[in-house]
Amino acid sequence: MSISSVLLIILGFGLPVAVLTWYLFLRLYDRGDLDRSLDRNSLGPHLKALKKQHKKQRKNKESLSTHLVHDRWMKFGGGFYGLATLWTLAVVEVVDISGFVFNFPGFAVLFEDGLISFLVHAFVNQMMNLVSALTWFIYWGEDRGGNIFVAPIVGYIAYLLGLRLARENVPLDKGGIKAFAKSFFAPKDPEK
Protein backbone atom coordinates (compact mmCIF):
# COMPACT_ATOMS: atom_id res chain seq x y z
CA MET A 1 0.00 0.00 0.00
CA SER A 2 1.38 3.36 -1.01
CA ILE A 3 1.21 6.71 0.73
CA SER A 4 -0.64 8.14 -2.27
CA SER A 5 -3.44 5.56 -1.92
CA VAL A 6 -3.81 6.40 1.78
CA LEU A 7 -3.90 10.12 0.92
CA LEU A 8 -6.55 9.43 -1.72
CA ILE A 9 -8.66 7.62 0.89
CA ILE A 10 -8.16 10.44 3.42
CA LEU A 11 -8.94 13.26 0.95
CA GLY A 12 -11.54 11.49 -1.19
CA PHE A 13 -13.37 9.64 1.57
CA GLY A 14 -12.32 10.68 5.08
CA LEU A 15 -12.52 14.44 4.68
CA PRO A 16 -15.93 14.41 2.94
CA VAL A 17 -17.31 11.99 5.56
CA ALA A 18 -16.14 14.33 8.33
CA VAL A 19 -17.76 17.34 6.65
CA LEU A 20 -21.01 15.45 5.92
CA THR A 21 -21.13 14.19 9.51
CA TRP A 22 -20.55 17.68 10.83
CA TYR A 23 -23.24 19.13 8.57
CA LEU A 24 -25.93 16.52 9.22
CA PHE A 25 -25.41 16.34 12.96
CA LEU A 26 -25.15 20.11 13.31
CA ARG A 27 -28.49 20.28 11.52
CA LEU A 28 -30.00 17.70 13.91
CA TYR A 29 -28.64 19.57 16.94
CA ASP A 30 -29.85 22.94 15.68
CA ARG A 31 -33.34 21.58 14.94
CA GLY A 32 -33.55 20.07 18.42
CA ASP A 33 -33.74 16.46 17.18
CA LEU A 34 -30.63 15.60 19.21
CA ASP A 35 -29.29 16.96 22.47
CA ARG A 36 -25.69 18.20 22.45
CA SER A 37 -25.12 16.71 25.90
CA LEU A 38 -25.36 13.16 24.49
CA ASP A 39 -22.03 11.40 24.26
CA ARG A 40 -21.12 9.14 21.36
CA ASN A 41 -22.27 5.97 23.13
CA SER A 42 -25.74 7.26 24.02
CA LEU A 43 -26.27 8.72 20.56
CA GLY A 44 -27.07 5.34 18.98
CA PRO A 45 -30.56 4.84 20.44
CA HIS A 46 -31.52 8.39 19.50
CA LEU A 47 -30.38 7.86 15.91
CA LYS A 48 -32.37 4.62 15.78
CA ALA A 49 -35.45 6.51 16.97
CA LEU A 50 -34.94 9.15 14.28
CA LYS A 51 -34.56 6.45 11.63
CA LYS A 52 -37.70 4.70 12.88
CA GLN A 53 -39.61 7.99 12.76
CA HIS A 54 -38.34 8.64 9.24
CA LYS A 55 -39.34 5.14 8.12
CA LYS A 56 -42.80 5.58 9.64
CA GLN A 57 -43.25 8.90 7.82
CA ARG A 58 -42.24 7.27 4.54
CA LYS A 59 -44.62 4.35 5.12
CA ASN A 60 -47.54 6.64 5.96
CA LYS A 61 -46.58 8.93 3.08
CA GLU A 62 -46.44 11.84 5.49
CA SER A 63 -44.51 14.94 4.67
CA LEU A 64 -40.85 14.00 4.78
CA SER A 65 -37.99 16.36 5.22
CA THR A 66 -37.35 18.38 2.11
CA HIS A 67 -33.66 17.88 2.72
CA LEU A 68 -32.47 15.35 0.14
CA VAL A 69 -29.14 14.56 1.85
CA HIS A 70 -30.84 13.95 5.21
CA ASP A 71 -33.50 11.72 3.63
CA ARG A 72 -30.94 9.62 1.75
CA TRP A 73 -28.77 9.32 4.86
CA MET A 74 -31.74 8.03 6.86
CA LYS A 75 -32.65 5.65 4.04
CA PHE A 76 -29.13 4.19 4.16
CA GLY A 77 -29.20 3.71 7.92
CA GLY A 78 -28.64 7.08 9.56
CA GLY A 79 -25.24 6.35 11.07
CA PHE A 80 -21.64 5.93 9.97
CA TYR A 81 -22.40 3.19 7.45
CA GLY A 82 -25.21 5.27 5.96
CA LEU A 83 -22.93 8.29 5.58
CA ALA A 84 -20.19 6.19 3.97
CA THR A 85 -22.74 4.68 1.58
CA LEU A 86 -24.27 8.06 0.76
CA TRP A 87 -20.91 9.67 -0.03
CA THR A 88 -19.72 6.70 -2.08
CA LEU A 89 -22.96 6.65 -4.09
CA ALA A 90 -22.55 10.36 -4.84
CA VAL A 91 -18.96 9.80 -6.02
CA VAL A 92 -19.85 6.74 -8.10
CA GLU A 93 -22.76 8.58 -9.74
CA VAL A 94 -20.70 11.69 -10.55
CA VAL A 95 -17.90 9.57 -12.02
CA ASP A 96 -20.43 7.53 -14.00
CA ILE A 97 -22.32 10.54 -15.34
CA SER A 98 -19.20 12.51 -16.21
CA GLY A 99 -17.75 9.47 -18.00
CA PHE A 100 -20.98 9.14 -19.97
CA VAL A 101 -21.10 12.84 -20.88
CA PHE A 102 -17.45 13.12 -21.89
CA ASN A 103 -17.50 9.83 -23.80
CA PHE A 104 -20.98 10.18 -25.27
CA PRO A 105 -21.26 7.51 -27.96
CA GLY A 106 -24.20 9.12 -29.75
CA PHE A 107 -27.89 8.31 -29.81
CA ALA A 108 -27.55 5.78 -32.61
CA VAL A 109 -25.18 3.64 -30.52
CA LEU A 110 -27.26 4.05 -27.34
CA PHE A 111 -30.46 2.83 -28.97
CA GLU A 112 -29.03 0.40 -31.53
CA ASP A 113 -30.54 -2.56 -29.62
CA GLY A 114 -33.80 -0.73 -28.91
CA LEU A 115 -35.33 1.29 -26.13
CA ILE A 116 -36.00 -1.70 -23.87
CA SER A 117 -32.37 -2.78 -24.04
CA PHE A 118 -31.26 0.78 -23.22
CA LEU A 119 -33.59 0.93 -20.20
CA VAL A 120 -32.48 -2.49 -18.95
CA HIS A 121 -28.83 -1.47 -19.32
CA ALA A 122 -29.48 1.80 -17.42
CA PHE A 123 -31.28 -0.11 -14.63
CA VAL A 124 -28.47 -2.67 -14.32
CA ASN A 125 -25.91 0.16 -14.21
CA GLN A 126 -27.85 1.83 -11.36
CA MET A 127 -27.96 -1.43 -9.42
CA MET A 128 -24.21 -1.88 -9.88
CA ASN A 129 -23.63 1.68 -8.63
CA LEU A 130 -25.78 0.93 -5.57
CA VAL A 131 -23.82 -2.25 -4.87
CA SER A 132 -20.56 -0.29 -5.16
CA ALA A 133 -21.92 2.24 -2.66
CA LEU A 134 -23.11 -0.43 -0.23
CA THR A 135 -19.68 -2.05 -0.38
CA TRP A 136 -17.94 1.30 0.05
CA PHE A 137 -15.09 -0.30 2.02
CA ILE A 138 -14.09 -2.22 -1.11
CA TYR A 139 -14.61 0.80 -3.38
CA TRP A 140 -12.37 3.02 -1.24
CA GLY A 141 -10.02 0.22 -0.24
CA GLU A 142 -9.00 -2.28 -2.88
CA ASP A 143 -10.45 -0.35 -5.83
CA ARG A 144 -8.25 2.65 -4.96
CA GLY A 145 -5.05 0.66 -4.60
CA GLY A 146 -5.23 0.49 -0.85
CA ASN A 147 -6.12 -2.01 1.77
CA ILE A 148 -9.72 -2.96 2.53
CA PHE A 149 -9.16 -2.18 6.24
CA VAL A 150 -7.80 1.34 5.78
CA ALA A 151 -11.00 2.91 4.42
CA PRO A 152 -13.21 1.88 7.37
CA ILE A 153 -10.60 3.06 9.87
CA VAL A 154 -10.09 6.41 8.12
CA GLY A 155 -13.83 6.81 7.60
CA TYR A 156 -14.75 6.05 11.20
CA ILE A 157 -12.12 8.41 12.58
CA ALA A 158 -13.47 11.10 10.23
CA TYR A 159 -17.02 10.32 11.38
CA LEU A 160 -16.02 10.70 15.04
CA LEU A 161 -14.25 13.96 14.25
CA GLY A 162 -17.33 15.29 12.45
CA LEU A 163 -19.52 14.25 15.38
CA ARG A 164 -17.34 16.08 17.86
CA LEU A 165 -17.16 19.20 15.69
CA ALA A 166 -20.96 19.25 15.40
CA ARG A 167 -21.56 18.58 19.09
CA GLU A 168 -19.20 21.40 20.07
CA ASN A 169 -20.75 23.65 17.38
CA VAL A 170 -17.39 24.35 15.73
CA PRO A 171 -17.68 26.28 12.47
CA LEU A 172 -15.67 24.83 9.61
CA ASP A 173 -13.67 27.94 8.95
CA LYS A 174 -10.06 28.74 9.70
CA GLY A 175 -10.79 30.28 13.11
CA GLY A 176 -13.13 27.49 14.22
CA ILE A 177 -10.75 24.69 13.26
CA LYS A 178 -7.80 26.51 14.82
CA ALA A 179 -9.67 27.01 18.12
CA PHE A 180 -10.83 23.39 18.08
CA ALA A 181 -7.32 22.09 17.46
CA LYS A 182 -5.98 24.29 20.22
CA SER A 183 -8.59 23.01 22.71
CA PHE A 184 -8.14 19.42 21.50
CA PHE A 185 -4.41 19.38 22.16
CA ALA A 186 -4.48 21.56 25.27
CA PRO A 187 -3.67 19.81 28.54
CA LYS A 188 -6.76 18.84 30.51
CA ASP A 189 -7.45 20.63 33.77
CA PRO A 190 -7.66 17.88 36.45
CA GLU A 191 -9.98 20.03 38.60
CA LYS A 192 -12.74 20.07 35.94
N, C-alpha and C positions, 0 to 999 in steps of 0.2 A: 504494500500500500504506500502510495506516494503522498508527500506533503500537499501537492496540488489537489489530489482527490479529497483530502480532508478539508482543505480550504474551500473547495467547491461545495462540499456538504455543509460546512459552517455558513458560508455566504448564501448559497442557494436554498438551503433548507432551514438551518438553525436560526439565522437572523430573521427570516420572514415568519417563522413559527413564534419567535419571541414577540415580534411586533403584533401579529394577529392575536396572540394570547393577551397581550397588554390591552389592545383595542377592545376585544370582546368582553374581557372581564371588567375593564374600566366602565364600559357601557352598562354591564350588569350591576356594578356597584353604584353608579350614578343614578340608575333607574330605581334603585332600592330592591332589586331582585336578590341581591346578596349583601351580606353584612361584612364590612371591612374587618371586623374583629375575628372573623373565622380564620383559623389556621389552615394550612394545606390539608391536614388529615381530616378535619371536620367539613371540608368543602365538598367532598364526594357525595354525601347524602343530599345536600342541597342542589347539586348539579343533577342528580338523578330525579329529584322532584321537579326541577325545571324541564327536564327532558320529558318526563311523564306528562306534565301539563301541556307541553308543546305537542306531544303525540295525541293527547285527548282533543286539543283544539283542531288538529288536522283531521282526526276521525269524525268529529262533529261538524266539520267544515265551518268552524267559527273563524272569525277574523284573526288571521295569523299576523305576526310581526311583518311589517313591510320591509324589514331589513333582510335582504337576500343572504348576506354572509352569515348572519345569526341563524336564519332558518336552515341553511345548508349544514352549518356546524351542528345544530341540534339533530338534524336528520342523520348525520354520520356518527352520532354518539354523544356529543356535547362535552367531551373531555380532551385529553391529549391525543388519543387515537383519532378522534373526529377532526381535530385541527390539522393533524399530519395528513389525513386523507383529503381534507378540503384543499389544503395548499398544493398537494401533489396533483390533485385533479385539475386545479387551475393551471399549473405549469404544463401538464400533459396536454390539456386542451389548447393552450396558447401555442405550444410547439407544433401541435397537430394542425391547427388552423393556419398558422404562418407558413408551415411547410406546404400546405395545400394552395394557399394564395400565391406564394412565390414560385411554385412549380405547377401552376395550373395547366392541366393537360388539354383543356378545351372541352367544349360541350359535346362534341362528336365522340370523343374518347370516353367521357363520363357516362354517356347514355348509349354506347354502342351495343350493350347487351340488354337494353331496355330499362324502363323506369323501375320496374319491380327489382331487378338486379341491383340497380343503383341504391334503392332504399334499403335493401337487405344488407348491402355492403356498408352503408352508412350506419345502420343499426349495429352490425357486428363490430365496427370500428368504435362506436360509443361504448359497447360492452367491454371491449378490450381496454379502453381508456379507464373505465371504472375499475376493472380488475387491477390495472397498474396503480391506480390511486389507493385501492384497498390494501395492496401489498407495497405500500410506500417504502417500507424498510428495504425491500429488494431494489426498487426503483432508485432510491438515493444511495444504496449501498453498492451492490454488485454492478448495477447498470452504470454507475458513475466511476467505476474503477476502484472502488473502495472495498471495505469489508462490511458485511451485512450487519455487524454489531455496532459499527460506528454511528450510523445514522440514528438508530433509536437512542443512543447515549447522548449524542449532540442535540437531538430534537427534544429529549426530555429535560435536559439542562436548560435549553432555551425556553421551554414551556414554564419551568419553575422560575426562571428569571422574569419572564413576562408576567407571571402571576404576582410576584413580589412587587414589580414595578406598578402594576395596576392597584394592588392592595394599598400601597403607600402613596398612591396618586402622584407618581413621578411623571412629569411631562417628558416626552421624548425629544427634547431639544438639548442643545449643548449644556446649558446651565443645569437642567434637571438631571441629566446623566452624570455630570460632574459632581453635583451635590450627592447623588445616590452613591456613586463610587467612593466618595470621601467618607460617607457615613457607613458604607459597607466594610471598608477596610480600617475604620477607626477602632481603636481599642475599646472594648466594652467596659462600662462603668460597673464594678461589682456591687455597688450600693443600689442599683436600679433593679 
